[in-house]
Amino acid sequence: MKVNRPKTFAEFQGKANLETVKRLRIAVSAAKKRGEPLGHVMLYGNAGTGKSSLAYILANEMGSELKTITGGTVRSHKDLWCILFDIHQKQQRGSNKMLFVDEVHCLAKGDIPEEVYYGVLEDFKFFHNLGGSEVKVGSSVFEVTGNVSILEPFTIIGATTAPGYLSKPLRDRFRISCFLKEYSEEDIRLVIKRYADAEKIPCEEAALAEIAKRARGNPRVSVNFLLGCYDLMTSRNAEKITKDIVFEEMTLQHIDSEGLTDADLRVLKTLAEHEKGLGLRNLGGCTNIHSSTIEELIEPFLKLRGYLEVRHKRFITEQGLAKLKGKSGS
């Protein structure tokens, strides 16, 4: 099933991020009036909150083609040269192109010194070590002349779930920085209703509301839940997704009425057994859940719900203890 991404700012849903959208609208309007590329943009936020969608919207609003890569694929000067060469060719043909780097924090894991990216972001100059060598791009081979590649100005959009892994000098070279917040239940309901209507998935309003309650404020999660319910509806030969179908599907996935998973509850139960709290690595060891999974997927939602707090260690809150008591009593 295809991804139905919004194409314009007007289609981007989520009242929590209205100010972010307003800032980007103003930046796009100003850039178009001046006849300049949009300034580099950094989008922060948890997975599924709309970073990729906003990147596609920005490209569409600017009349540009979007080239998408992930930070982990850029390991060497040759990798970056091929990416920038593609953009350069488009520029030579008179086309506008933006570069979207998803999980941009992974750039630091390659063999390219960070300072190389500074030149690309600030002066559109790529200082490399490829002069005199041949580089294969697709089925063609190109000889690289000199150790500096110069491009016309263009826009780089970075997206990351882990901004702390980016150095401050690199972050500061993105002129526009935006943090995307989790969505409200009503915003999520509108997201999945739009998706269901676009894909012609019959769904009761009450069922949409039940999915939204469990979606953790995350549009991507909500769509995945909807599709799971759609599979169950089809297998049951039902005419539409009903509230009962949502309950059954969520039970199969071990998702409770608030969106908590077995892994979330395991973290809370472990913290309840350690009144003095646990560090991230110890918490991962006790729960047998990788620390990065806890930090990036579980912890943000438990903090949002008020069930977990982070000081020098991780602690369960009174609300978290009440949640566990309610689960054991149900």
C-alpha positions in Angstrom: 0.0 0.0 0.0 1.4 3.3 -1.0 2.4 6.1 1.4 -0.1 9.0 1.2 2.2 11.9 2.2 0.7 15.4 2.4 2.0 17.6 -0.5 1.3 21.1 0.9 1.5 22.9 4.3 -2.3 23.0 4.3 -2.5 19.2 4.2 0.0 18.8 7.1 -2.1 17.9 10.1 -1.3 18.4 13.8 -2.1 21.4 15.9 0.9 20.7 18.2 3.2 21.7 15.3 1.2 24.7 13.9 4.0 27.2 14.9 6.6 25.0 13.2 4.6 24.9 10.0 4.1 28.7 10.2 7.8 29.3 10.5 8.5 27.1 7.5 5.8 28.8 5.5 7.4 32.2 6.2 10.9 30.9 5.2 9.6 29.4 2.0 7.7 32.5 1.1 10.7 34.7 1.7 13.1 32.5 -0.2 10.7 32.4 -3.3 10.3 36.2 -3.2 14.1 36.7 -3.1 14.6 34.0 -5.8 17.0 32.1 -3.4 17.2 28.5 -2.2 15.6 27.9 1.1 18.1 28.0 4.0 19.2 24.6 5.4 16.6 23.0 7.6 17.0 20.7 10.6 14.0 18.7 11.8 14.1 17.0 15.2 11.5 14.7 16.8 10.6 11.1 17.6 10.2 8.6 14.8 6.9 9.0 12.9 6.1 12.6 13.8 6.3 13.9 10.3 9.9 14.9 9.6 10.0 13.1 6.2 6.6 14.5 5.3 7.7 18.0 6.0 10.8 17.5 3.8 8.6 16.5 0.9 6.3 19.4 1.5 9.2 21.8 1.6 10.5 20.5 -1.7 7.1 20.7 -3.3 6.4 24.2 -2.0 9.8 25.3 -3.4 9.2 23.6 -6.8 12.2 21.4 -6.2 13.0 17.7 -6.7 13.9 15.9 -3.4 16.9 13.5 -3.3 16.6 11.3 -0.2 19.5 9.5 1.5 20.2 8.2 5.0 23.1 9.5 7.0 24.5 5.9 7.5 25.0 5.4 3.8 27.6 8.2 3.5 30.8 6.5 4.6 33.5 7.9 2.4 34.4 10.9 0.2 33.4 8.9 -2.8 29.9 8.3 -1.4 29.4 12.0 -0.8 30.9 12.9 -4.2 28.4 10.7 -6.0 25.5 12.3 -4.1 26.6 15.9 -4.8 27.5 15.1 -8.4 23.9 14.1 -9.0 22.7 17.4 -7.6 25.3 19.2 -9.7 24.0 17.6 -12.9 20.5 18.6 -12.1 21.7 22.2 -11.5 23.4 22.2 -14.8 20.1 21.3 -16.5 18.4 24.2 -14.8 16.5 22.0 -12.2 16.3 22.7 -8.5 17.1 19.9 -6.2 17.0 19.5 -2.4 18.9 16.9 -0.4 17.1 15.2 2.4 19.4 13.4 4.9 17.3 11.2 7.1 19.0 10.2 10.5 21.5 12.9 9.8 23.3 12.2 13.1 24.7 9.0 11.5 27.0 11.1 9.2 29.5 11.2 12.1 29.8 7.4 11.9 31.5 7.6 8.5 35.2 8.2 7.6 34.6 11.8 6.5 35.9 14.5 8.9 33.0 16.6 10.1 34.7 19.8 8.9 34.1 18.6 5.3 30.4 19.0 5.8 30.9 22.6 7.1 32.2 23.6 3.6 29.3 22.0 1.9 26.7 23.6 4.1 28.3 27.1 4.2 30.0 27.6 0.9 28.7 24.8 -1.2 32.3 23.6 -1.6 33.2 19.9 -1.2 36.9 19.5 -0.2 37.8 15.9 -0.9 40.7 13.5 -1.6 39.5 12.2 -5.0 41.5 14.4 -7.4 42.9 12.5 -10.4 40.8 9.3 -9.6 37.9 7.8 -11.4 34.4 7.5 -9.8 31.7 5.2 -11.2 28.2 6.7 -11.0 25.6 4.2 -12.3 27.0 2.8 -15.6 29.2 5.8 -16.3 32.7 6.6 -15.1 33.9 10.1 -14.4 37.4 11.5 -13.8 37.6 13.8 -10.8 39.7 16.9 -11.5 41.1 18.7 -8.5 40.2 18.2 -4.8 37.4 20.8 -4.6 34.0 20.4 -6.1 31.9 23.6 -6.3 28.1 23.6 -6.5 25.5 26.2 -6.9 23.6 27.0 -3.7 21.0 24.4 -2.8 19.1 23.3 0.3 20.0 20.4 2.7 17.2 19.2 5.0 18.4 17.0 7.9 16.1 14.9 10.1 17.1 13.1 13.3 15.6 11.4 16.3 18.8 11.9 18.2 20.0 15.6 18.0 22.3 15.1 20.9 24.6 13.0 18.7 25.2 16.0 16.4 28.0 18.4 17.3 26.9 22.0 18.0 29.1 23.4 15.1 27.3 21.0 12.7 23.8 21.8 14.1 24.4 25.5 14.0 25.1 25.4 10.2 21.4 24.5 9.6 19.7 27.9 9.6 16.3 26.7 10.5 15.8 24.3 13.3 12.4 22.8 14.2 11.3 20.4 16.9 8.2 18.3 16.0 6.0 17.4 19.0 3.8 14.4 19.5 0.2 14.7 18.1 -3.0 15.0 20.1 -5.6 12.2 19.9 -7.8 14.4 17.8 -4.9 15.2 15.4 -4.2 11.5 15.1 -7.8 10.7 14.4 -7.7 13.2 11.5 -4.5 11.7 10.2 -5.9 8.1 10.0 -9.3 9.3 8.7 -7.5 11.1 5.9 -5.5 7.9 5.2 -8.5 5.6 5.4 -10.5 7.9 3.0 -7.6 8.0 0.6 -7.2 4.3 0.6 -11.0 3.6 0.6 -10.8 1.7 3.9 -14.2 1.6 5.5 -14.0 2.5 9.1 -16.4 3.6 11.9 -15.7 6.9 13.6 -15.7 5.1 17.0 -13.0 2.8 15.6 -10.9 5.7 14.5 -11.1 7.2 18.0 -10.0 3.9 19.6 -7.0 3.7 17.3 -6.1 7.3 18.0 -6.1 6.6 21.8 -3.5 3.9 21.4 -1.2 5.5 18.8 1.3 7.2 21.2 0.8 10.6 19.6 2.5 9.2 16.5 1.0 9.3 13.0 3.1 6.4 11.6 2.1 4.2 14.5 -1.6 5.1 14.0 -1.5 4.2 10.3 0.2 0.8 11.1 -2.6 0.1 13.6 -5.2 1.0 11.0 -3.6 -1.4 8.5 -3.5 -4.1 11.1 -7.2 -3.6 11.8 -7.9 -3.6 8.0 -6.2 -7.0 7.7 -8.3 -8.4 10.5 -11.5 -6.9 8.9 -10.7 -8.5 5.6 -9.9 -11.9 7.2 -13.3 -11.7 9.1 -15.1 -10.8 5.9 -16.4 -7.7 7.7 -17.8 -4.7 5.9 -15.9 -2.1 7.9 -13.5 -1.6 10.8 -15.5 -1.5 13.9 -14.6 -0.7 17.5 -14.7 -4.5 18.3 -12.2 -5.2 15.5 -9.9 -2.5 17.0 -10.2 -4.1 20.4 -9.4 -7.6 19.0 -6.4 -6.3 16.9 -5.0 -4.4 19.8 -5.3 -7.4 22.1 -3.4 -9.5 19.5 -0.7 -6.9 19.4 -0.6 -6.6 23.3 -1.4 -2.9 23.1 -3.4 -1.5 26.0 -6.0 1.3 26.1 -3.3 4.0 26.3 -0.9 2.5 23.8 1.5 0.8 26.2 3.2 -2.3 25.0 4.6 -5.3 26.9 8.0 -3.7 26.7 6.8 -0.5 28.2 5.2 -2.4 31.1 8.4 -4.4 31.6 10.4 -1.2 32.0 7.9 0.1 34.5 7.8 -3.1 36.5 11.6 -3.2 36.6 11.8 0.4 37.9 9.1 -0.4 40.5 11.5 -3.1 41.8 14.4 -0.6 42.1 13.3 2.3 44.3 16.7 3.9 44.0 16.4 4.1 40.2 18.5 2.6 37.4 20.9 4.0 34.9 20.1 3.4 31.2 22.5 0.5 30.7 21.4 -1.2 33.9 17.8 -0.8 33.0 18.5 -2.3 29.6 20.3 -5.3 31.2 17.5 -5.9 33.7 14.8 -5.8 31.1 16.7 -7.4 28.3 15.8 -4.5 26.0 18.5 -2.6 24.2 19.3 0.7 25.8 18.9 2.6 22.5 15.4 1.1 22.2 14.5 2.3 25.7 16.0 5.7 25.1 14.5 6.4 21.7 11.1 4.5 21.7 10.0 3.6 25.2 11.2 6.4 27.5 9.8 9.4 25.6 6.3 8.0 25.7 6.5 6.9 29.4 7.7 10.4 30.2 4.9 12.0 28.2 2.4 9.9 30.2 4.0 10.9 33.4 4.9 7.3 34.3 8.7 7.7 34.3 11.1 10.5 35.2 14.8 11.0 34.4 17.1 12.6 36.8 20.6 11.1 37.3 18.8 7.7 36.9 15.5 6.5 35.6 12.7 6.4 38.2 9.0 5.3 38.2 6.6 7.9 39.3 3.5 7.6 41.5 1.4 7.7 38.3 3.5 4.8 37.0 3.0 2.8 40.1 -0.8 3.5 39.9 -0.7 2.3 36.3 0.9 -1.0 37.3 -1.5 -1.5 40.2 -4.4 -0.9 37.8 -3.0 -3.4 35.3 -2.6 -6.1 38.0 -6.0 -5.4 39.4 -7.7 -5.7 36.0 
